[in-house]
Amino acid sequence: MWSSRSDKIKSSIANPNTSEASPELTFFLPRFSDPERLRSLLLCVNVMALFMCLVSLPSLMDFSWDLLLRYMFFANWVALTCALLSDMLRGMLAKLPRKLALLISFVTFEVVVAFFSVISGGLLHLIGWELWSWDQVRLDIARHVLLGAMLGGLVLHYLYLRERLVVQHRAELLARVQALQNRIRPHFLFNSMNTLAQLVGMDSRRAEQAVEDISALFRASLNATGEISLSEELETCQRYLSLEKLRLGDRLQIDWRLPDEDTLYDMMIPALTLQPLLENAVYHGVETRSEPSVLSVLIEEKANRVTIVVTNPYQAGTKPSKGHRIALDNIEQRLKVYYGATARLKVYERNGLFTVYLSYPQDSTITSI
């Protein structure tokens, strides 16, 4: 079980194009068919049963093995049943919106708790430990459901936050892999090397600067984790564009519309969010045209929201490749992980212009996890 899961993760890292193929890889519900996870679940459940037994006693002198066995019997059957249902429903739940999946998981857990509350009362009556009393059974159901709601809610909340962290780390890893792969694409390296070869004999100072820019891009790709200031992200973007400017010359024109430097230091963004957008704009827009093209970058902050708009012309009749859409999907996923459902990424194609619109709140929600 673990080996097949590991192979899937390794495959998705090795080939970022398949990174969105299986939402089950990062789904918040664990796979309890894995023996190690099942053992961990049963260990936690039995420790919890012991804790609940001790809490219910007026004093330790009233400790009863019979009472402990009742708690353990009830808790283990609830845990095993929920684990079985979790594995059965996992594939379906992974395809649903997270809030709906959490609600279904919570309701299922509560139904299982209520069911075994009735069953345990009947079994205790059959073996002669307790007399059957419907009033007592109803009290047991109410108590167990209430305790289950608190415990189940806490566990599901933890699993959901854990999933968000896993998605964040995985998205950042894929972003680093994709960025590094973009840096070593044959056409990028060949073009950069050809440009350097020409500059060495003509302008050694500019050649040295180009080498520094390439090195900085590699470092940024390898260190792309967490949030950084927009000022740092723009420095990476400017290094990339300066390399492309050497190659494309007047065909590449940049229109920066930015706030002041102090504001850029205060505004945050996930690392390697803006630079891939500019690379796509050059690769899918500017390179496809023979005439000068203006790549426009607008950044502003209003009402505690950051807005970024990247616009580039594109050759009529051409369509962006699949890799372009994968990069946009990855950026959108990372924005939602950091800033929640209010983060936006929209794409517009109109009158020969391709526009990417980003908007997200200034305050990060990932820091509260």
KARA-V332177 format. One record per run of one state. SS is the DSSP state (A for helix, B for strand, O for the rest). FROM is the first residue (numbers start at 1). TO is the last residue. If there is no record, write none. Layout:
# KARA-V332177
SS;FROM;TO / SS;FROM;TO
This chain:
# KARA-V332177
O;1;1 / A;2;14 / O;15;15 / A;16;18 / O;19;22 / A;23;26 / O;27;34 / A;35;55 / O;56;59 / A;60;62 / O;63;64 / A;65;94 / O;95;97 / A;98;126 / O;127;133 / A;134;183 / O;184;185 / A;186;202 / O;203;203 / A;204;222 / O;223;226 / B;227;229 / A;230;251 / B;252;257 / O;258;260 / A;261;266 / O;267;267 / B;268;270 / O;271;273 / A;274;284 / O;285;285 / A;286;288 / O;289;292 / B;293;302 / O;303;304 / B;305;313 / O;314;321 / A;322;342 / O;343;343 / B;344;350 / O;351;352 / B;353;361 / O;362;365 / A;366;368 / O;369;369
